[in-house]
Amino acid sequence: MGGTLDYDEAEARQEEAIYSTPAAVARRDRVRDLFAPEPGDKVLSIGCGPGFEPAEIGWAVGNAGHVHGIDRSKAMLELSRARCAPLPQVTLAQGNADDLPVADESADAAVAVQVFEYLETVASAVSELARVLRPGGTAVVCDADFSSLVWRSPNPERMARVLDAFDDHCPHPRLGSHLAPHLRGAGLTIDRVEPNTIVNTSLDDTFAAHLMTFIEDYAADHEAIGPREAQAWADDLREQAAHGETFFSFTQYCYLVHKPA
Ligand SMILES: C[S@@+](CC[C@H](N)C(=O)[O-])C[C@H]1O[C@@H](n2cnc3c(N)ncnc32)[C@H](O)[C@@H]1O
């Protein structure tokens, strides 16, 4: 993640660690269950990140299918290339979600998971998604609403201040609850909206633990927080975890849509 989502190698590795956690694996399973890729399908993975998403969809579509992963980050694409190397049905390219290097109506399905909330221009990314889907094609767009974060802390005021500052890390921290008009505006039909809630009760290599590290780094550089308070915020959480009192809950909203035939 990050304000502009321009990752260096270390940040891309940090993101890879978050996407290796059981909660992230379960989310990808859930997204695949929603759009149900079949052998032979041509699927687009928009903002494919460290490559778990295109690799796993690649297994589902098999050798007769094709997954094309697109990401604007070179560091992410390197991780993706290494992960997808054993899968000839997966190709990867650098590109922008709001100007996809993909032909009209060429995809049977597409996924964009925690990508659109990071774009300045959600409407153009959604209209690109609609352009590249074939009539009858399906997509899952999944974004968070960061106000869904329920994160126990011995210092709730400090937690509120840090989360408030963290809202600045992306242009659309509430997009998960604001996506529907964008999708309908691009001519897509919404079939279902499903919440994906991650609940962690420890900091042992969990989604919460990795997000905590990311937020600590982000808040340290934020003018409203700074390094001392960012560390105090994380120390609160580490201390609480040592007493077995972690509670973290975070919801992303997954929209299953199709392009009318
Ligand atoms: C939070 S990660 C999600 C990765 C992946 N979708 C997953 O769920 O495993 C967001 C990804 O979107 C990519 N991204 C951000 N803005 C983008 C844009 N305008 N065009 C393409 N990719 C973008 C980032 O580089 C990053 O890899």
The ligand as an SDF file (V2000), in Angstrom:
LIG
                    3D

 27 29  0  0  0  0  0  0  0  0999 V2000
   -3.4040   -3.7930   -2.1780 C   0  0  0  0  0  0  0  0  0  0  0  0
   -2.6360   -4.5170   -3.5950 S   0  0  0  0  0  0  0  0  0  0  0  0
   -3.7660   -5.8320   -4.0770 C   0  0  0  0  0  0  0  0  0  0  0  0
   -3.1160   -6.9350   -4.8670 C   0  0  0  0  0  0  0  0  0  0  0  0
   -4.0330   -8.0250   -5.4100 C   0  0  0  0  0  0  0  0  0  0  0  0
   -5.2050   -7.4890   -6.0790 N   0  0  0  0  0  0  0  0  0  0  0  0
   -4.4760   -8.9950   -4.3250 C   0  0  0  0  0  0  0  0  0  0  0  0
   -5.5740   -8.8440   -3.7950 O   0  0  0  0  0  0  0  0  0  0  0  0
   -3.6980   -9.8940   -4.0050 O   0  0  0  0  0  0  0  0  0  0  0  0
   -3.0000   -3.2710   -4.8060 C   0  0  0  0  0  0  0  0  0  0  0  0
   -2.2610   -3.4690   -6.1080 C   0  0  0  0  0  0  0  0  0  0  0  0
   -2.8090   -2.5720   -7.0750 O   0  0  0  0  0  0  0  0  0  0  0  0
   -1.7440   -2.0210   -7.8240 C   0  0  0  0  0  0  0  0  0  0  0  0
   -2.1890   -0.7350   -8.3860 N   0  0  0  0  0  0  0  0  0  0  0  0
   -2.4130    0.4200   -7.7370 C   0  0  0  0  0  0  0  0  0  0  0  0
   -2.8050    1.3790   -8.5740 N   0  0  0  0  0  0  0  0  0  0  0  0
   -2.8480    0.8170   -9.7970 C   0  0  0  0  0  0  0  0  0  0  0  0
   -3.1960    1.2890  -11.1030 C   0  0  0  0  0  0  0  0  0  0  0  0
   -3.5760    2.5590  -11.2950 N   0  0  0  0  0  0  0  0  0  0  0  0
   -3.1390    0.4400  -12.1290 N   0  0  0  0  0  0  0  0  0  0  0  0
   -2.7510   -0.8580  -11.9460 C   0  0  0  0  0  0  0  0  0  0  0  0
   -2.3990   -1.3540  -10.7530 N   0  0  0  0  0  0  0  0  0  0  0  0
   -2.4520   -0.5360   -9.6870 C   0  0  0  0  0  0  0  0  0  0  0  0
   -0.6220   -1.8810   -6.8350 C   0  0  0  0  0  0  0  0  0  0  0  0
    0.6390   -1.7450   -7.4620 O   0  0  0  0  0  0  0  0  0  0  0  0
   -0.7750   -3.1700   -6.0250 C   0  0  0  0  0  0  0  0  0  0  0  0
   -0.0350   -4.2180   -6.5740 O   0  0  0  0  0  0  0  0  0  0  0  0
  1  2  1  0
  2  3  1  0
  2 10  1  0
  3  4  1  0
  4  5  1  0
  5  6  1  0
  5  7  1  0
  7  8  2  0
  7  9  1  0
 10 11  1  0
 11 12  1  0
 11 26  1  0
 12 13  1  0
 13 14  1  0
 13 24  1  0
 14 15  1  0
 14 23  1  0
 15 16  2  0
 16 17  1  0
 17 18  1  0
 17 23  2  0
 18 19  1  0
 18 20  2  0
 20 21  1  0
 21 22  2  0
 22 23  1  0
 24 25  1  0
 24 26  1  0
 26 27  1  0
M  CHG  2   2   1   9  -1
M  END
$$$$
